[in-house]
Amino acid sequence: MQTIIEPFRIKSVEPIYFNTREQREDILKKAFYNPFLIKSTDVLIDLLTDSGTSAMSSQQWAGIMQGDESYAGSPSFFRFEHVVQQITGMPLVIPTHQGRAAEKILFSIIGGKGKFIVSNTLFDTTRANIEYSGAVGVDLLCAEGKLPSVPAPFKGNMDTVALERFIADKGAANIPLVIITVTNNSGGGQPVSMQNVREVKRICAAHNIPLFIDACRFAENAWFIKIREEGYATKTVEEIARELFSYADGCTMSAKKDAFANIGGFLAMHNADLALQCRNLLVITEGFPTYGGLAGRDLEAIAIGLMEVMDEHYLQYRIRSIEYLTNKLIAAGVPVMLPAGGHAVYIDSKAFLSHIPVHQYPGQALVSALYVTGGIRSVEIGSLMFGKYDDNGALIPAQMELVRLAIPRRVYTQSHIDYVAEVIIEVYNNRLKISGLKITEEAAMLRHFTAKLAPVTE
Ligand SMILES: *Cc1c(COP(=O)(O)O)cnc(C)c1O
């Protein structure tokens, strides 16, 4: 098979700043073993997130110059609105400054005490916004999704049997919304099948529960459907995306993911009453409904990015580059989540650092080792991010202890990825020298962003 090449040329570059292992040891210590507290100029390859880190295209930069900054009724808004309507089929489009702002508005209105919001897996900001409203977030992921080492085509699927049971148990009146995350970011970037979305919709419709899609990676998910699900091979990504959205009553989106934008997001829906309430809140928290916390130029960049992301040469390269890194790690025996996800490689740190107990945060220990060894910044998706405490203050661990290496869109080349593989393999071969961490300071919500840690040996 021919090499799948990057489907772009590079017109503008930015430098990578190099440093030494000794310098990185010092930097990490001063950042309290939390990569969110490291300066980006102290990072060689930044795989902290694929959010807002895309390289924009020359078309998008040209769109930036076309941005109309009128407070009300900007043509940039109407271009943005038109593209979102075309892809989602949803008539009511509400721009927000990023995905979590859309979540905050939605869950302020439909959440609240006594309510349950059900998902395949809620992303951390989604869960936080649900919990902040007083509601309870519930993850009903399919069984295969919980087994990192077992490959399956659609490990992001919701467990529909559990969904029926949950609705019977809690009562549909207490479940204002079901939301499916595509692809399932916190569960390994694994896709959700069309069949599963259809089935979830059928169950929701039978109980009059609206179905929303957390659409951050709708194009990556559509690509997986095209190549893995029967009956979709000859459909275009746009057709698949439109079908996916056709089952939903609304969606939330972070344009920092599959819209190649550096900032932005939106809410879209069919229900006019709900949209009215959302816009009323939007005006207080984000801005007037035709800009919603964004500049006109951002709306242009998002509108163009949403169309570009559905290019099949791009998606083939995108998904292949994640698979390429995953395969290199598998060949070296590194325990990774299988199969490769859509936007990131997930290392199973419980298996990688089996000598470190979960209450010593093996994921964060691995994140630290990757930074010190090769200047690679990654993020823990495990008990630091999702852990809770029981009444005795003992850690209730997360379902999995993953380390995510998120690949920014159109940013790094194959040799960068080869370097990343070399560093991970070096760390793997020296894994027994790595020790665990303890938390010395933490916030009540989203603690992983600001937590301070220290080695347990100190
Ligand atoms: C990034 C993300 C969000 C939140 O979007 P922001 O733009 O970062 O606020 C919500 N859900 C998923 C699945 C995400 O990946």
PDBQT file of the ligand as one rigid body, heavy atoms in Angstrom, charges set to zero:
ROOT
HETATM    1  C1  LIG A 501     -13.532  19.652  24.271  1.00  0.00    +0.000 C 
HETATM    2  C2  LIG A 501     -14.782  18.966  24.555  1.00  0.00    +0.000 A 
HETATM    3  C3  LIG A 501     -15.847  19.629  25.172  1.00  0.00    +0.000 A 
HETATM    4  C4  LIG A 501     -15.744  21.041  25.688  1.00  0.00    +0.000 C 
HETATM    5  O1  LIG A 501     -15.392  21.973  24.714  1.00  0.00    +0.000 OA
HETATM    6  P1  LIG A 501     -14.492  23.243  25.038  1.00  0.00    +0.000 P 
HETATM    7  O2  LIG A 501     -14.466  23.991  23.752  1.00  0.00    +0.000 OA
HETATM    8  O3  LIG A 501     -13.154  22.752  25.469  1.00  0.00    +0.000 OA
HETATM    9  O4  LIG A 501     -15.164  24.012  26.130  1.00  0.00    +0.000 OA
HETATM   10  C5  LIG A 501     -17.015  18.918  25.355  1.00  0.00    +0.000 A 
HETATM   11  N1  LIG A 501     -17.131  17.636  24.971  1.00  0.00    +0.000 NA
HETATM   12  C6  LIG A 501     -16.121  16.979  24.383  1.00  0.00    +0.000 A 
HETATM   13  C7  LIG A 501     -16.310  15.563  23.963  1.00  0.00    +0.000 C 
HETATM   14  C8  LIG A 501     -14.916  17.606  24.150  1.00  0.00    +0.000 A 
HETATM   15  O5  LIG A 501     -13.924  16.936  23.577  1.00  0.00    +0.000 OA
ENDROOT
TORSDOF 0
